Amino acid sequence: MTTRERILEIATEQFSRFGVRTVTMEDIARQIGVSKKTIYQEFADKKDLVKEVFSRILELDRKKLAFILEEEDGVIEHLVKTSRMMRERLSSMNPMVIMEVQKYFPEAWKMFEEFKETVIMNDLVRMIERGKELGYFRPEIDSAILAKVRVNQITNAFDPMNFANPDYNLVEEQVVLMDHFLHGIFTEKGRQAYQSQNQRFENIN
């Protein structure tokens, strides 16, 4: 592992746990066991580091999503795995990170917005279209509109106003919204297949 890769790994872990503004370049250097100068040889400043960390996270998620629909009948597996992936990602991330990146690191947040509009939207449309072909989703639904509805659900969850409420639980809300969304588009065949695949996945894990 190169020095740059090690810095990104530690920065990702520290930002996720403690928030972006709290963690300093000195903190990251100390965790790695290098000088702060070494970090500045790899990254121009903290904004550059945050942008690269965000880019790394999004690329990992893109790769995870890319292979799921490769199988002929991968729609239900896609739903189960992406739901788990979302839950794991949000559970491991301090909600402060989302607020701080939106407010103080707009270039990094712009990358998420672009990821949402391209990768997530395209993935959802493909998944819904494939599910309609296989009889899992209602044939009359508009795939593009429903994909946009789902993306808006995700985006609205990141509204900074939500985090002002001490009872707000980002993970729980996203799980409920995902479940509501799916059961609104499932056929009976899709509903049964999803419940079966979900149960199978839980038994394996």
Secondary structure per residue as TSV (DSSP state, phi and psi in degrees):
chain	resnum	aa	ss	phi	psi
A	1	M	-	360.0	129.4
A	2	T	-	-74.0	166.0
A	3	T	H	-59.8	-42.3
A	4	R	H	-60.7	-45.5
A	5	E	H	-63.3	-39.5
A	6	R	H	-65.6	-41.1
A	7	I	H	-61.8	-45.3
A	8	L	H	-63.6	-38.7
A	9	E	H	-64.0	-48.7
A	10	I	H	-67.7	-41.3
A	11	A	H	-62.8	-41.6
A	12	T	H	-60.6	-45.4
A	13	E	H	-66.2	-43.3
A	14	Q	H	-70.3	-43.5
A	15	F	H	-62.3	-41.8
A	16	S	H	-63.7	-37.2
A	17	R	H	-80.9	-43.2
A	18	F	H	-114.3	-7.9
A	19	G	-	98.9	158.8
A	20	V	T	-78.0	-41.4
A	21	R	T	-74.4	-32.0
A	22	T	T	-68.4	-40.0
A	23	V	S	-80.1	125.1
A	24	T	-	-99.1	167.5
A	25	M	H	-62.8	-33.6
A	26	E	H	-63.5	-41.4
A	27	D	H	-59.6	-45.1
A	28	I	H	-66.2	-43.2
A	29	A	H	-60.2	-41.8
A	30	R	H	-65.2	-40.5
A	31	Q	H	-62.3	-38.0
A	32	I	H	-82.1	-29.2
A	33	G	T	89.2	33.8
A	34	V	S	-128.1	173.9
A	35	S	-	-82.3	158.7
A	36	K	H	-62.3	-31.4
A	37	K	H	-59.9	-37.6
A	38	T	H	-61.5	-40.2
A	39	I	H	-65.4	-41.4
A	40	Y	H	-71.3	-14.5
A	41	Q	H	-75.8	-22.5
A	42	E	H	-99.8	-31.1
A	43	F	-	-132.9	135.8
A	44	A	S	-61.4	-42.7
A	45	D	S	-163.0	-174.2
A	46	K	H	-66.2	-36.7
A	47	K	H	-60.1	-40.4
A	48	D	H	-64.0	-41.7
A	49	L	H	-64.9	-45.7
A	50	V	H	-60.7	-41.8
A	51	K	H	-61.6	-42.7
A	52	E	H	-68.9	-36.6
A	53	V	H	-63.3	-45.7
A	54	F	H	-62.0	-42.2
A	55	S	H	-60.5	-40.3
A	56	R	H	-64.9	-44.0
A	57	I	H	-62.4	-46.3
A	58	L	H	-66.0	-36.4
A	59	E	H	-67.6	-39.1
A	60	L	H	-62.6	-42.4
A	61	D	H	-66.8	-38.3
A	62	R	H	-61.5	-42.1
A	63	K	H	-66.2	-37.8
A	64	K	H	-64.6	-38.9
A	65	L	H	-73.3	-30.0
A	66	A	H	-62.5	-37.3
A	67	F	T	-88.9	-14.6
A	68	I	G	-65.2	-38.4
A	69	L	G	-91.0	10.1
A	70	E	G	-70.5	-30.5
A	71	E	S	-72.1	155.6
A	72	E	T	-60.2	-40.2
A	73	D	T	-123.4	57.7
A	74	G	-	-97.2	11.4
A	75	V	H	-64.0	-50.8
A	76	I	H	-66.9	-40.4
A	77	E	H	-61.5	-38.9
A	78	H	H	-57.3	-47.4
A	79	L	H	-61.9	-46.1
A	80	V	H	-66.0	-46.0
A	81	K	H	-69.6	-40.8
A	82	T	H	-68.5	-34.1
A	83	S	H	-63.8	-44.2
A	84	R	H	-65.0	-42.1
A	85	M	H	-61.5	-44.1
A	86	M	H	-62.6	-43.4
A	87	R	H	-63.1	-43.5
A	88	E	H	-65.4	-42.9
A	89	R	H	-62.2	-47.5
A	90	L	H	-71.5	-34.1
A	91	S	H	-68.1	-30.7
A	92	S	T	-90.3	0.1
A	93	M	S	-114.8	127.9
A	94	N	-	-63.4	125.0
A	95	P	H	-54.6	-25.1
A	96	M	H	-60.4	-29.6
A	97	V	H	-58.5	-45.2
A	98	I	H	-62.4	-45.5
A	99	M	H	-63.2	-44.7
A	100	E	H	-68.1	-41.3
A	101	V	H	-65.7	-42.0
A	102	Q	H	-58.9	-42.8
A	103	K	H	-84.2	-40.8
A	104	Y	H	-111.0	-13.8
A	105	F	-	-131.2	66.4
A	106	P	H	-60.0	-31.3
A	107	E	H	-65.1	-39.9
A	108	A	H	-67.8	-40.8
A	109	W	H	-66.8	-34.2
A	110	K	H	-60.4	-33.8
A	111	M	H	-64.1	-39.5
A	112	F	H	-65.8	-41.4
A	113	E	H	-60.5	-41.8
A	114	E	H	-68.0	-39.2
A	115	F	H	-61.6	-41.9
A	116	K	I	-63.4	-44.1
A	117	E	I	-76.6	-22.7
A	118	T	I	-106.9	-69.4
A	119	V	I	-63.5	-53.2
A	120	I	I	-66.8	-46.1
A	121	M	H	-60.2	-48.4
A	122	N	H	-62.9	-39.9
A	123	D	H	-63.9	-43.1
A	124	L	H	-65.2	-43.4
A	125	V	H	-62.5	-44.8
A	126	R	H	-60.3	-45.1
A	127	M	H	-64.0	-44.1
A	128	I	H	-66.7	-43.2
A	129	E	H	-61.2	-43.9
A	130	R	H	-65.7	-38.7
A	131	G	H	-65.0	-35.1
A	132	K	H	-66.4	-41.7
A	133	E	H	-62.1	-35.8
A	134	L	T	-88.6	-2.1
A	135	G	T	84.7	12.8
A	136	Y	S	-85.5	-29.3
A	137	F	B	-117.0	152.2
A	138	R	-	-58.7	129.4
A	139	P	T	-67.6	-21.6
A	140	E	T	-85.8	-8.0
A	141	I	S	-73.1	150.4
A	142	D	-	-90.6	113.0
A	143	S	H	-61.1	-42.2
A	144	A	H	-66.1	-42.5
A	145	I	H	-65.7	-44.7
A	146	L	H	-66.3	-35.5
A	147	A	H	-64.0	-41.0
A	148	K	H	-64.4	-39.8
A	149	V	H	-59.0	-44.7
A	150	R	H	-66.5	-41.8
A	151	V	H	-62.6	-39.3
A	152	N	H	-65.2	-35.0
A	153	Q	H	-60.8	-43.6
A	154	I	H	-65.1	-46.5
A	155	T	H	-62.4	-44.9
A	156	N	H	-62.6	-29.2
A	157	A	H	-64.8	-24.6
A	158	F	T	-91.5	8.9
A	159	D	-	-62.3	123.5
A	160	P	G	-54.6	-27.4
A	161	M	G	-62.0	-30.7
A	162	N	G	-62.2	-36.7
A	163	F	G	-77.0	-8.4
A	164	A	G	-75.1	-18.2
A	165	N	S	-88.1	116.1
A	166	P	T	-63.4	-19.6
A	167	D	T	-90.2	-1.5
A	168	Y	-	-72.1	129.3
A	169	N	-	-122.4	103.9
A	170	L	H	-60.0	-45.4
A	171	V	H	-64.1	-48.8
A	172	E	H	-60.8	-42.5
A	173	E	H	-64.5	-42.3
A	174	Q	H	-66.2	-36.3
A	175	V	H	-64.3	-44.1
A	176	V	H	-64.9	-44.7
A	177	L	H	-64.0	-40.7
A	178	M	H	-62.3	-44.0
A	179	D	H	-63.0	-44.4
A	180	H	H	-62.5	-43.6
A	181	F	H	-59.9	-48.7
A	182	L	H	-63.8	-45.2
A	183	H	H	-71.0	-12.6
A	184	G	H	-81.1	-20.4
A	185	I	H	-114.1	-10.9
A	186	F	B	-66.6	146.9
A	187	T	-	-88.2	175.3
A	188	E	H	-63.1	-37.4
A	189	K	H	-60.6	-44.3
A	190	G	H	-65.5	-41.3
A	191	R	H	-61.6	-45.7
A	192	Q	H	-65.9	-41.2
A	193	A	H	-65.2	-39.5
A	194	Y	H	-66.3	-45.5
A	195	Q	H	-62.8	-39.4
A	196	S	H	-66.6	-45.4
A	197	Q	H	-66.7	-38.5
A	198	N	H	-62.5	-44.1
A	199	Q	H	-65.3	-40.0
A	200	R	H	-64.1	-41.6
A	201	F	H	-65.1	-41.8
A	202	E	H	-64.9	-36.9
A	203	N	H	-67.8	-36.7
A	204	I	H	-68.0	-38.1
A	205	N	-	-94.5	360.0
